[in-house]
Amino acid sequence: MIPAVRSELRKFFTTRLWWGMAIAVFVSAAGFAVLFGFVVDQGGQTGPGGGQLTGDDTQVANTIYTAGISVGYLLLLTIGILAIGAEFRHKTITATFLAVPNRTRAMLAKVLALVGIGVFYGVVSLVGSVAAGSVVLRVIDRPAFPSSAVGRTLALSLLVLALWALIGLGLGILIPNQVAALFIGVAVAWIVEPLLGVLLRIWEFSRENIAPYLPSSATNSTLDIVTQSPEEIRLDWWVGALTLGAYAVVLSALGIWLLSRKDVT
């Protein structure tokens, strides 16, 4: 298993994609930390979506430190899709399965490699966001680390990015066409799901029982960030983490199960 994981990591880190993504993750984390910091500092504290940014010092710090997480998880979703989509596109999946004949083991190696990649980019994101965000918090006269819950959020952000990478892997297997998988995955995560969340909050039942369990809502709950919508129902952080984990496990496990029975010649 270790040689297979090492091989998967080598496939990723020997391309120019890894450092391009690292730059994007770092810049987005630092840039959004600065942007959200000064948004919070405005008199009305009006959020980018038009709602009110309300929360205590811990939630404000969490929000600033994870402000770029929406860009980060989209990039990790893309990496997860490319991890398998590139194999289909360049016809290297056959060579992969010849090197590791047990398909389940080969795909588990991809899973472990993606978890490591997700944690790596999570660290890159934290370096950018904490470096910029802590300065901004002091400028706007807010404590940089008001409680230990901030440290928990920073640690959970590593988990969140790793889980989104696994969600991408599952999508990449279920939609073998790399371009289609990228288009559908990004469109659903960034456009369709947020709009669906707004729609579901119209009715009380769906607002309380469906909307909080959407992937982006579960991500926000896990990180305990400031809400822009007073009527938004928030899950406990651990429930949000389990919900996001369930998406990752179901999609990746279903994809691996189907691929283990699929003719890839």
N, C-alpha and C positions, 0 to 999 in steps of 0.2 A: 504493500500500500504506500509506503514512504517514497519509493522510487516513482510511483505513479503520480503522487502529489507533487513531488519535485519537478517532474516532467510538465505538469500543468502550470506550475508557477513559472517555469522556464519559457513556456509558450507565450505567456503574458509579458514577462519582464524583459524579454529579448526583442520586443517591438517598441516602436516610438509611441504607441498608444499610452503606455503606462505613465510616462512623464508628462505627456500632454494633458491627460486626465488629472494628474497630480497638480499641475499648475491651475487648471480650471477649478478644482475643488478648493485649493488654497485661496485663490483670488475671490471666488464666490463667498466663501466662509468669512473672510476678512471684510469684503465689501459690504455684504449684507449686515454684518455685525455693526459696522459704522453707520449704515443707513438706518437700521432699526433703532440704534441708540439715540440718534438725533430725532427720529420720529417720536420716541417716547418723551424726549425732552421738550417737545412742543407744548404750548399752553393747553390746548384742547386734548392732547394725546390721542389724536385721531389716527387710526391705523390705515395702512395702504388700501384695505378693502372698504374703507368708509365707516367701519365700526369703531367702537371705543376700545382702546387698549387698556384693560383694567386688570390689575393684579398686584400682589405684594412684591417686595424687593426680590424674593427668590424667583418668582415667576418672570419678573422683568429680566433678571440676569440669565435665566434659562433661555428666554426668548432671544436675547441678544447673542448669546453664545451659540445657539442653534438656528440663527436666522437663515443661514445658507443651506440648511438641511434639505429643503425641498429641491434645490438644484443638485445637492450631493446625492440624494437617493435616486434622482433621475439618471445621473451619471453611472451610479452603481447598477441600476436597472439595465442600462445600456451595456455595461460590461458583462453582466450576467447573460444577456441575450447573445452578445458577440462570442462569449466563451464556447457556446455550442453552435451558434449560427454560422460562424466562420468555418467551423468544421464541415458543416453541410455545404456551404457555398464553395469552398475550395477542395471538396472531396477528400478531406484528410480524416474523416471520421472512420473510414475503413482501416486506415493505418493505425489509428488510435486503438481500435478494437482488436487488431492483430497483435499489437504490442501488449495489450492487456485483454486477453480473450474473455475474461469474465466481465460482461458489460456492466453489471451492477457495481462491481469494484471500480471499474474505470470511471463511472459516473460519480460514485462516492468520492473518488479522488478529486473530481472537479468541484464537488460540493465543499470539501475541506479546503481546497485551494481558494475558492471564492470567499469562504469565511475569512481566511487569512488576508485576502486582498481587500475585503470590506473593512477589516480592522485597520489595515494599513492606511487606507484612505480616510478612515475615521480619525486616525491620529493626525494626518495631514490637515484635515478640516479643523480639528481642535487647536492645532498650533496657530492657524490663521485666525480663527474666531476668538480664541482666548487672548491672543496677543493684541488684537485690535479692540475687542470688546471690553477688556479690562481697562484700557486707557479711556475709552468712551464713557464707561460707567463712572469713572473717577471725575471726568470732565463735567458730567451732568449731575454730579454729587449723589451718586448711588453707590452702595457697597459692591465691590467686585465679587466677593464670595460671602453673601449674607448668611448662608447656612450650609450644612453638609449635604442637603438635597441637591445643591448645584453640582457637587461632585458626582452624585448618583446619576444626574442627567447627562453629564459629560461621558460617563462610562456607558450609559444606555445608548448614547448616540453611536457608539461603535457597534453595538448590537443591531441597531436599526439599519445602518448601512449594510451590514453583512446580510441581514434578512432580505433587504431589497435586492441585493445581488442574486440571492437564491430564487426570489420571485422572478427575476429576469431569466435565470436559467430555465425555470419551468416553462415560461412563455416561449423561450427559444426552442425548446423541444417540441412543445405543442404546435408551434407555428414554424415549420422548418425553413420557410423562406425568410432569410435574414432581414431584408428590407421591409417586408410586411410585418414581421415581428417587432422591429424597431418602431415603425410607424404606429402600429396598434398599441404597443406598450406605452410609448411616450404620450400618445393622444389620450389614452384612457386614464393614465396616472395624472396628467397635467391639466386636461381639459374636461373629459367626460365625467370623471369621478367627482371633482369639485362641484360641477354643475348639478350632478345627481345629488350630492350632499345638500345643496341649497334647496333643491326640489323636495327632498325627503323631510326637510325641517318644516315644511308647510303643515303637515299633519302630525298630530300629537303622537300617534302610535309609532309611525316611522321615525319621528324625531328622537324618541326614547329607545326604540328597539332595533333600529336598522342603521341610521346615520352614524351613530358613534362607533360602529364596527366596520366602517369602510377603512381601507388601508391608510389613507392620509389622516383620517380622524384618529385612528388607533396610534399612528405615529406621533401626532400632537399630544395625545393623552400620555403616551409613554414618556415623552420629554417634559411634560408639565409646563407647556409654554402658555403665554398670555392668549386668551381667546379674543377674537374680534366680534363675536356674536353673542349677545347676552343670553339668547335662548338655546345656545349650543349645549348639549349634554356631554359631559366629559367622563370618561372611564377612569378608574384608578390606574396608576401608572403600570402596575403589574398586570392588570387585565388587558390594557392596551398592548403590552409587550407579548402576552400570550396570544392575543388576537392576530397581531402581525406575524408572530411565529407560526400560527396555524396556516395563514396564507402561504408562507414560504414552504412549510412542510408539505402541504397538500399539493401545491403546484409542482414543486420539484419531485416529490415522490410519484405523482401521477405521470409526469414526463419521463422519469427514469423507468417506470414500469412499462410504459408504452414503447420506449426506445429499446428496452431489452427484448421485445418481441417483434421488432420492426426490421424488415429487410433494408439494409443500408448500402447494398452493393450497387 
